[in-house]
Structure formats: C-alpha cells, structure tokens
C-alpha cells in the first residue's frame, strides 16, 4: 500500500522570513484557512517569541483553524518554548517545534558553545517542551553541514527526551541529492530509536535543488516534508509545496506515496500568497507559473490541439487553474450574477463585503468595457482582503505634471477621527509628489523601499496594480497594494494602505505589550 507523506506548511513562518514580506494577522488567518482547505497536515503558524503581533496571530490561528496541527517555532530556550505553548495551546492538535544549531561553524560562531553543551541544551529543552505536549518536533539546524555522528547522537537523545518528529534541515541549501540520500539511510541505520519518531526534511533552495532533495529524502525514509506555497522563504526560498505534491501525484509509478492535499486548491492558494506576500510568481515557475500550461511552439500547439497529453503531463484543471471561457462582466451585469460568479471563483463574501466589492465593480465597469476574473481578484484584494482601513482614508487626489512643469499633487484625506485634511506638495514626479503630500498630512515619513506597477489585464483600459513596500524607523517592512485604471490613484491608495498597516501593527504591538 502507498505510504502517506505528511505536508508541513511553513509559509506563515519561514515564508514570511522572505526579505520584504510581512503578513498582517488578518492575512495570516486567511492564508491558514486556505491551507486548511488545501488539506495540509501541519501549519507552522509563526515564531511567537519574535514579536507580540506574531504571538497573537499564532494564537488566533490556533483557536480558529481546527483541522490541521498548529505548530509554533521555538529556539531551545525556556522562554521561547513557554511562549510557543501559550500561542498554540488552544489548537485542536498543538505542536512545539524546537531547534538548535548543530554544525560546528554555527555552534562555534553563533551559539559560542561546544558539542556537549549543545547536546545537553537540546535534550533539556525537548524535555521542557514535552511537559506541555507529546507532539514535539526537534530540528538540528544546519544538519547537512554537521558531523553526521553528532547528528545521530543529538537525534537519539532528543527522541528519548520526548521528540516525536525529527526534522533534518538543509538550512543553507548545501546538500546534493545523492549525498542527502546517503545521509538519510545512515540516520536510520545509526539511530537505534529512530522508529519512535516520524522523520522529516526541510530544504532551502540556495543551489536550486530543494525539490530534488525533498523527493530524495522521501525515497530514503522521510515521511514529513516542510514546504511553502510558491517556494517563498529565506534567501532563495524553500521547497515548493505544489512541486512536491504534483511530483508525487504525477509520478506515482516511481514514487509510491500519497498526500491528503486537495490539488484543485493549489492555484487559488498560490494566488492568495502571491497577493499578500507581494512576491510575484515567475512566469516559468513549475505548476503555478503563468507559462506553466502555455505553448508557444507551433509543433507543441499542434500536438495540444490533437491531444492534450502529447505535451502536458498534468491537467491544469487538477491544479485548479481556471479553464474554458471566463465570464466577462460589464456595467449592465446585475448583483445576483455578480454574487454567483464570485462564489464560482471561490470567494465567500459576507453581505457587507459583497456590497463593497460590487460598488467597486460598478465604478470600474464605468471605466472599462469588459471586466474579467483578474479584475475581480484585484477588486477583492483591495476592498476585502486588505487590512480594515479604520485609519486614514484617501478622499481625493489631483495631480499636475508634464515635461515642462513641476509635478504637484493635492490630496484630501480623512483622518481616523473623521476630520478632513488637505495639503499639497511638489516632487520629482507625480507619484513622488503624492507621497510627499501624504507624508505632510499624516506626519509620517517612512522609507519607500520598493515600488512596482503591473497591468492586471490586457488592453489600454486595463487596471494598473501597484505594490509598494515601506520601512518604519525600526526597519520593519509593510506592504501596500491597490489597483485602478489610473496608476496615480492606484499609487496613492497603495501608499495609504501601507501607512494604515504600519499604524495598525504598531498600535497592536503597543497594546499587547501593555496587556500581555
């Protein structure tokens, strides 16, 4: 019988460690709910000791997402483990994930401890975690660059201490598949109590080998794999969930395993994470990239028209990629048709959310002849999925610019108390002028670190979707997104969105610190 591979999704923890990515608590909860629909077995919801906001976000997910195991990461220190348990203790199945450096280079230069000290600390901290729950995972960080015999010993002692999952992390993406296979075989041969734990693998993509390494680990005994949606994560990213799952499903002749993933939710999950992370999926990305099922060669097109399987080893419908003719809506489309189509797209909107999105749709339909599914996704993203805009609100933006004029922007904002505030500023260009005016009105001056604009659809009347990132004075990153047929308006809304995120997160962290 095929054996099950447990899917441990760390999008909300390692994925969020991607440079420039910062999910809000609301976004984390929505992604967690979608991961539940996707069918992942374990959600690593965060690193609760890192910030008060992350602690609260993990706690909320533990309360509200009931099917998967909810896991929290902790360094091998008592305070981290205690905080991790506080975050996940209300989960239907809580897990604490304890890690410590295990390679000589990291032990010497980061921990400044010798091997025996690390062995004792790991053993004691796994015991500490096991006092809270029997579901304890242990990771010897940078295991693939460590002395294998040291790994065998630390794993043996941590299993005896209460670890029920042993994860082998390729923390810097150093392993080669053949080498990793030999490592896993040696692990099973040299750790006498290894049968008492489920063995896992966590890959990083620094050499572009994490999917190959993950499949190799599975072939050599790993029954849990740690992955992220779209492969986001530290540096070059993590193993992509979609690549591993579809490899197992497509090559069952070679990989006699299965997962509980509902593959028809892959595409929707990918798009959700793409929007909230602000990290576009590359066009040629396996499984979920825009070009993954597009054919430019005449020979390929001819084969596809005769029989899809001539050039496609997977059915895009199995991944949830919309097929066939997309319903195109216009300004005469009614509310009922709009609601039904949103349900078909997978959006379960409340009456209030539906009203907001439908009003935005009507406004857009007056500017565009045709509104398709991509436009609707952008509308939902801005009007529902973004953080609740209880802070500042953009009421008017007016810009004057030209090749022989000084770019000037006039803004009218509504402050959190409902007061109307008006000011103007000049800049090096119209967007710069808008942002300077907004800073003058709000009294804020974050650093703009990234600005990008892309077309949502084809055509001269397409919406422009703007994504920006700003940093506060502590170096924290906040993302803002907005779409409009006028990219200056979209730029203003995106900046306003980012400012509101920054203010809300800062207020929430201050509240948590005041009321721990």
Steps between C-alpha positions, in 0.01 A plus 500: 500500500624855428627684808377844595733801485405761760504857369643751747436849362725777628382784273390702803834456677796436268309644204449824690875518558541590132655845479222758472212268595288586804154347530242672717321284760186509283695384195664222701161377615359504147801315361471246783133443416591447135777258600235310693287480184809389311536210741841554659566288807702748706508880487805665652317819584792711617782573743303634799796635697606725210234771547184550706308521172624159386408348836145628466475391135607143584260493794211609276582234240516236774152597616334527161668249266404164644581223253882513459761476772606855594872532567708779653876534463725547803871526561635252753451740790227487768343839425453419131343164579268648762388769254452244224271297725301810598446562129384151398350347814142562379557316170315174446844341445786727621868444422817666627794504257835534682821572310867554577814545289684175432784572255843576643515837324167614644559357848838671525418837345129549569429309820860511629450157653668163459333176397437368849335825607272489195410136566403577858303813403309324222411206724384720788292728279326213324413365845371847590276509191379144563362610837243703304418259217596162362514655152856637496713548191876542521729647232882495516551813290752482213504121534632441147825685583538335840697193601256214428601317818417807706157514330441133577574563868293817538207334323521191722506707819217729389276205410563358848419845637157500334533614137247322279607667174863536395556755227825509304552856370718582202507851643727661243406293196836321498401138438526307174226235449733197490680621813170569678366154419807343658458724807139386552591134458778541756260676739267200499792259537676683786220632724359198686179675614424673169187284459342692789488823297374614161794624294468826308703709255523878457673627186627843396551589135838673498631263231161448336482141628242507778223317312745231382637471853152474649401219265829325577429528873158342444654213306738439791257502790366852562125495553453869573620782273521867586388723214357841413252629244680631190829402665530831687743515790842612620747602227426286191193349665371165621373185336178575308199311631346488155810345341534218754129421510461490123821299456360235735162506325639500146775241553321249722671231293834614640386652831260257670364756743202729541402824676166630624534820297198612299697597192210700355567760771867546404452783250267699726742461792790608280320816388402586859859471623627690196268792578573517871874440477544750218735249335390437140516141380750478214334424168692176447448373855411130502133416563366851576694733268312689228685306229478157668217395264553740209653387171682726256654248262292414196591133536385500862178687417420249227548210741292660774211562261503132402548356848588700813717220641745528209666797669344528848578248773246663737146621448484870600147438629649266763696796639193724501610723213185656348412326175281586204335834434516750781177683576544863399289747697402851402319803640159344430577184700274457801582438865370141495716398201794674661448316830465162330818555300695598811392172660622312191836674539518376859421824683252455784413862574282632778217736403709799608803379303283428196354852512847655509638288219188540283514879540867495397412274206234743376746787525758303303240388242437865418866534404554163328288338232565152632591384851644149526604269785841661544335839556267342754794347688659845521173652626466237772861546599458873551147517639480191718830323545703805596517604862190675627559869429396644831786750475556763234286503186577647159217731390653687203822507304574757229830521315657744259810387311677524166842517338508881549312517831582441864307189612246607761250293696202615705349248740190494716513237773261405778682436829408224748267739683310594184660841451579615145862596442629666182856577390721511191861426415738500207732216408732359238201332335125468557526194728777661705286811537202290616710322762655822626155654538377194688799516734431869567138432590555189715823614663660167406820453303572132435768400252371377165703188419314359200251620240364287217207523262359235268199466276219286642363417155577576137384812318540874523219524756659241733536560870850566628579311820753676720697324773721697737707426807589747771721475809443664837781634719555153649554340160166315492350459153138566405342428164223693327311405185228660291366490146333765286478599136694811608840389630546826694181425695614139546836627627330728752270224625788253532703747706198579717446128552862450606485794742183360659665159536799657669286700743276202579789260564678754718181562699433129540855427617477784751170364630639147537804633687273700730266204559713183473 
